[in-house]
Amino acid sequence: MKPVYIEARDIPDAWFQCIYRIFEEEGTHEYTIDRGSFEGQKRREFDMVMVHIKYPGIRPLIPDIPTELAIPAPSSMEYVEEYLQ
């Protein structure tokens, strides 16, 4: 097991670095989902990851993902504001 260390400026930067590194770094593994709604699909995950965010309060708190990538956002600002209350 190889730990992955990520040092990021803010939360969106940390998210993008995690996405990038999960495909580029050692310390990750891939497995096939064997039950549930995603059965048969492959998933990658870190063995162990530590993320240091220098400025966690800088806005925006969620990453801005270009629509042409067709990737869903990991969260919404409404959820974050509700959670922070």
N, C-alpha and C positions, 0 to 999 in steps of 0.2 A: 504494500500500500504506500503510494507516494502522495504526500500532502501537496496541495496547490495553494499558493499564497497570491492574493490579489490585493493591490493597493489602488484605491480609486478616489477620484475627486469628490463625487457625489453619488447618489443612489442610481440615477440612470447610467452613469459611467460604469458603476459596479455591475449592473445588469448586463450591459453590452460586453464587458470584459469576460464575465462568466460564460455568456453564450459563445464568444469567440474561443475561449480557452478549452471549453468542453470538447471541441472538435480538434484542437491543436496540441493539447498537453497529454503527457502521461499522467497517471493518477486518475484516470476515468475508466469506466467499463461500460459495455453495451450488453443489454439483455433483451430477450423477447418476452413480451407481456403474455402471460398464459391464461388470464381470465379477466372478465370485465368488458367494458364497451370498447376498449382498444386492443382486445385480444389479437395476437398475431403480429402486432406492430413492434418495432424495435425502439428502445429507449436508452439514452446515455445518461450517466450520472457520475458525479465526482465520488471518488473513494473517501476523500476528506478535503474540505476546502475551508480556508479562512479568508474573510474579506475585511479589509480595513478601509473604512470610508472616512476621509479627512473632514469633509464638511457635510454631514448628514442632513442638515436643515435647509440647505440650498434648494430653491424651487427651480424646476418642477420636481416633484417627488416620484413621478413615474416616467419611464422613458418615452420619448416621442418617436414612434415607429412610423416610417413612411408607408403610406397606404399601398404603394406599388409592390411592396414586399409581401403583402397578403399574409402577414403574421399577426395574430391577435395580440393586443396589449396584455401584459401580465396582470394588470389591475386597472381600475378606473380611479379618477380623482375623487369621485363621490364616495367610493368605498374607503379610500384613504382618510378622507375628512370624517366619515362616520366612525372609523376605527380610532382615530386620534381623539375623539370626544370621550 
